[in-house]
Amino acid sequence: MVDLSTSFCAIEVKNPIGVTSCDFGGNERLLRRCVEQGIGWIIGKTVHQIDGPHRWPRPYFYSLKRFGKELGDAFVCSQMFHNMPYERWRDDELPRCLETCRVHNVLFIGSCSGIGADADTWIPFLKDMEAAGVRMVELDTGGPHATFGAVNAQKEVGAPLAMDPKTAYQVTKACVEAVNIPIMFKMTPQCVNMAGVAMAVERAGAAAISANNSFYGCWIDHETGTFFGVPASMGGLMGRPWQLFSLAKVMEITATVHIPVLGGGGTFTYDDCVRYLMAGCGLAGLCSSLYSRGVEVLRRCIDGLSDYMDRKGYHRIQDFQGCVVKDFQYLRDWRRENPMAETTPIIPEFDADRCDQCGVCARVCPYGALSLDKTNDSVPRLNREYCCGCGWCVGHCRPHAIRCVHAETGEVVWNGFGTIADWIKTA
Ligand SMILES: Cc1cc2nc3c(=O)[nH]c(=O)nc-3n(C[C@H](O)[C@H](O)[C@H](O)COP(=O)(O)O)c2cc1C
């Protein structure tokens, strides 16, 4: 029997899967839909008192489905901060959200935004939420929509806060000192120096970091010759492939600081959640997948996580949480062939019993190093002169009939699973 319960900033949660800030945490009716799926936590929609980002263009979701199946889950989104008047949210909606979360044993995390590093524009929300019984607050310092959607005078709202370590430090410190509940800082993927911002936020006393907010994007309808949806750059890089980028940014954080991290971005399946947990995150969040797949995606992730742990013999989240962090490195630190030999010492090896002669490897080899004559060959032929030892064929072979080996010793370097072997014995 696996135990999904865990803790985040010393707060117990029944499982690590939840919903990051969006409509679903904006009112009790939508929140309930998620809570009933069995989630461990949910973040409220960002509240604020800034003119501009609460007035969204309607319609505000523009699905890219019809532009190709690769874009099936992608959309441009011109929705911004909460559009409900703050006082109504605080006095009416928040208590009802908290009560529903209490009944279902779900952690509710508040989310707010002020203007730039002006502490007075942040602290009232924190105090109100603390007084209402909110146990933790996320600073929405990462919103691309807010940056571009706020009126000109307030363009320091959103992502600019999370791109500069100095500003991030100021905002966080002021908020941390104002209340006694844990403060979580939300990252923007627009930040190049994410490790630097993470260190600044840790130094300022943040209890946790969440990563990442959405990237911005825009789309052009080639049939009409006009922008698709809004004629502007907005939250837009949605969909599962976006996880690659977000995960890399999360690794920059977890490999650098020692405070808890809430990870998300392109999270659609249970294994996506596992990846964020293995990357050192304490919680794994979903957002846009609820929109493109329905709220049931949450239940599937929770059940999938439980089955996965059972299958792997993990009893608790901590059995695998952060397991890859110690191995993270920047490519500049990778041991290299010196000089890089013209004839590759690493070549593909074919398993005749598994190969079904589909010819995909020969078709996709960028270097034209593989050929297959189905009448004479049982496996593809290798042109050693052209082969670069790149491993592309390994990843494309559906029956797993190819692996990369060391040409001289036959030692396996990569079989298409996990990390390539460090085959260079001398630097
Ligand atoms: C419709 C929608 C509304 C969002 N609203 C907010 C918001 O109010 N505050 C915030 O911090 N992030 C907001 N986000 C960003 C998400 O919380 C999340 O960080 C981002 O979408 C990346 O995760 P995903 O790839 O799982 O969607 C919103 C995202 C979407 C799709």
The ligand as an ORCA input file, in Angstrom:
! r2SCAN-3c Opt
* xyz 0 1
  C      -6.288     30.091    -18.006
  C      -5.090     30.327    -17.154
  C      -5.139     31.280    -16.146
  C      -4.019     31.506    -15.345
  N      -4.089     32.426    -14.363
  C      -3.021     32.627    -13.535
  C      -3.092     33.543    -12.466
  O      -4.082     34.218    -12.234
  N      -1.994     33.647    -11.660
  C      -0.851     32.923    -11.849
  O       0.093     33.041    -11.061
  N      -0.764     32.038    -12.882
  C      -1.809     31.871    -13.719
  N      -1.731     30.967    -14.741
  C      -0.479     30.212    -14.934
  C      -0.579     28.795    -14.363
  O      -0.803     28.803    -12.986
  C       0.701     27.980    -14.669
  O       1.755     28.531    -13.940
  C       1.062     27.944    -16.142
  O      -0.095     27.841    -16.959
  C       2.007     26.789    -16.481
  O       1.451     25.554    -16.142
  P       0.686     24.591    -17.194
  O       1.601     24.344    -18.331
  O       0.386     23.373    -16.387
  O      -0.538     25.313    -17.631
  C      -2.836     30.758    -15.570
  C      -2.806     29.810    -16.591
  C      -3.899     29.592    -17.391
  C      -3.830     28.558    -18.481
*
